[in-house]
């Protein structure tokens, strides 16, 4: 894992459905954090998992009220 690699991903907000550019936190193999949607300002729970040997992390977004 390259800790300086900071991928940008276009994702859709699980609240409003609008796409936006997300800078994925890849400072460690696993990360959970909250990112506010830049369109509707809703808090999105972001889960990042970087499996051993993978070239890119796995990314999951979900609503905070689920």
NORRA-V860237 format. One line per field, one symbol per residue. psi: psi as a letter, one per 30 degrees, with the letter a starting at -180 (. if undefined). burial: b if it has 16 or more other C-alpha atoms within 10 Angstrom, else e. A space follows every 10 residues. Layout:
psi: ???
burial: ???
This chain:
psi: kjffjjkkkk lkkfdffkkl kkjkjhflfk kklkkkkfef gkkkkkkkkj kkfkfllkkk klkfg.
burial: beeeeeeeee eebbbeeeee ebebbbeeee eeeebebeee ebbbbbbbbb eeeeeebeee beeeee
